[in-house]
Amino acid sequence: MSQAFRALLKKVGSGRHTSESLTRSEATEAALMMLTQEATPAQIGAFMIAHRIKRPTAEELAGFLDAYDKIGPKIKSVKANYPTMVFGIPYDGRSRTAPVQPLVSLMLSAMGCPVLLHGGSRMPTKYGIPLIEIWQSLGVDWKGLSLDAIQEIFQRTCQGFIYLPDHFPGAHSLVPYRDQIGKRPPLATIELMWCPYQGNCQVVVGYVHPPTEELAKKTLTLTGNQHFITVKGLEGSSDLPRARTAIIGIHQGSNEDRLLLHARDYDLGSLSEEPLQALPDYLVALKETLHGKSTGLSPATVWSGGFYLWQSGITQSLKEGIEKAKALLGSDRLIKHLSSLIQEINLHRNT
């Protein structure tokens, strides 16, 4: 048993009236002891549930991110015409609405905007479809690659993926606790804000509940992140909703632009979001959308793709971004880019 961790656990788990928040340095210490398994399983589980009951502070989450920055994987800066976009999406995936994020990523990287994603396999508590499986259905298998290989692929294709089991086993070792305690612990919240990239970038933070957005804003400000986007997306993802207002915050330094976007204003609206069908049907529709066939996923892909093409700087307006997204689906540029990505991955896998 770690006596040092026991003291931190006691501080956050002493009850409603006597528990205290950790300082940033204490939170870093606690996270490091969990990530390295210096704390015992009993201590880790107790901390996670106690911290959830207490509720995290921005200072604590900043400390957790400091720990990730200290021992976690990092992708080095690459030269590009646009800042890298790092998408923070809940690792436990999607279970109700159909994801389009990988198609959006391909649009951005095909146009020269680097995109870095991170995540794992199916996770509690939702066990929804994760990004890694969607990529695999497109022929892109990020599993089993070294971090050096990811770096080279990223540099050549503007597309990268940090896969927890391969690149951050310490963080992956904490995943089973989510199932054992039956809840996503506050430590899992930082997956929305984590930026494993060393260079000019903007982080996209997906969220569901407004308090999460406020927490993210304060946390990223504390960590010195100067450019990030908050999106009240589908199931907490970065995919923009079409059946309701898309609530978005564009943060640049101390400035925030609040956007309330309506897909119907661009003839892309819907009375309901595209549901996640049976997995084989969804994956077929995803491929057909990529190749330019009109599917139920097409408007969602154009809506989100157009927005991020605009925010990346590739286009000068949302309207122009939407037109560019329409043109990219099924284009030689997008299909050849996907083929190049697959070839690069296979090349590194076979060497």
Sequence and secondary structure as in RCSB ss.txt:
>XXXX:A:sequence
MSQAFRALLKKVGSGRHTSESLTRSEATEAALMMLTQEATPAQIGAFMIAHRIKRPTAEELAGFLDAYDKIGPKI
KSVKANYPTMVFGIPYDGRSRTAPVQPLVSLMLSAMGCPVLLHGGSRMPTKYGIPLIEIWQSLGVDWKGLSLDAI
QEIFQRTCQGFIYLPDHFPGAHSLVPYRDQIGKRPPLATIELMWCPYQGNCQVVVGYVHPPTEELAKKTLTLTGN
QHFITVKGLEGSSDLPRARTAIIGIHQGSNEDRLLLHARDYDLGSLSEEPLQALPDYLVALKETLHGKSTGLSPA
TVWSGGFYLWQSGITQSLKEGIEKAKALLGSDRLIKHLSSLIQEINLHRNT
>XXXX:A:secstr
  HHHHHHHHHHSS TTT     HHHHHHHHHHHHTT S HHHHHHHHHHHHHH   HHHHHHHHHHHHHHS  E
E    SS EEEEE  TT BSSB   HHHHHHHHHHTT  EEEEE SS TTT  B HHHHHHHTT   TT  HHHH
HHHHHHHSEEEEEHHHH HHHHTTHHHHHHHTS  GGGGGGGT   EESSEEEEEEESSHHHHHHHHHHHHHTT 
 EEEEEE GGGSSS  SSS EEEEEEETTEEEEEEE GGGGT   SS  B   HHHHHHHHHHHHTT   TTHHH
HHHHHHHHHHHHTSSSSHHHHHHHHHHHTT HHHHHHHHHHHHHHHHHHT 
